[in-house]
């Protein structure tokens, strides 16, 4: 019997399907924009950005996935090369819950500072006893590999999500990063193209920092699989047989990947589980108008 879970990092929260919260804060303080029909915007102050950079030492990054419980992947394989342009590991701390991570990707933007990930990576939701989970210490490490930070560490200064980010078909967020030593992440790490409203055919290439016993979040895993579009009352989504474990959330689904670049048409949102807690499939949102609006707003910040 399959169950569903939001694909997150390892730990006591990893196997739960979380209910997302409509109002969240990042650090203390964080400014939250009007949560009307438009995208939701959260900002992170300069003090919180500095605290996040100080918090995520190389030792802490390596430690966060060092005690995996999820079985090794059968279909997904280690990438074994330098990360594709703009792809990296996305670290944060859940309160309550502890240190965690997802996957994110830099995309072309007006500010050259924007990455795309899953909304539940910045709006974690509630615990099983209905305690609100808040995200803080948010940083992005493009090209992360086994403790190495080849392009440096970038702190988040804002993030933007569609108004219904709590629903899987809208589970996407754009994170705006602060520059590092005056340099923009898009210039330093490169970017992957992103498309909205597209319906690619053929195979998808998917990447993620899976937290399985094989990868422990320390290097990229990849699937090259068929992606199938489905419809439900909340909106369209994509399904695939990729079996990357928790920590792959936010990882890109790429069309026309040539070994370095492709076009993002979805991100990892949630996965199906078998009785042995092995991931059996992954789902991701179709990037429609709500995602496009969030992207446009983030790009202009």
Secondary structure as UniProt FT lines:
FT   STRAND          3..6
FT   TURN            12..15
FT   STRAND          40..43
FT   HELIX           46..55
FT   HELIX           58..63
FT   TURN            64..65
FT   STRAND          77..78
FT   TURN            85..86
FT   STRAND          87..95
FT   TURN            96..97
FT   STRAND          98..107
FT   STRAND          114..117
FT   HELIX           119..121
FT   STRAND          125..126
FT   TURN            128..129
FT   STRAND          132..142
FT   TURN            146..147
FT   TURN            150..151
FT   STRAND          154..161
FT   TURN            163..166
FT   HELIX           168..170
FT   STRAND          173..177
FT   TURN            181..182
FT   HELIX           185..189
FT   STRAND          192..194
FT   STRAND          203..208
FT   TURN            213..217
FT   STRAND          221..226
FT   STRAND          228..232
FT   TURN            233..234
FT   STRAND          235..240
FT   TURN            246..247
FT   TURN            249..250
FT   STRAND          252..255
FT   STRAND          263..273
FT   TURN            275..276
FT   STRAND          279..285
FT   HELIX           289..299
//
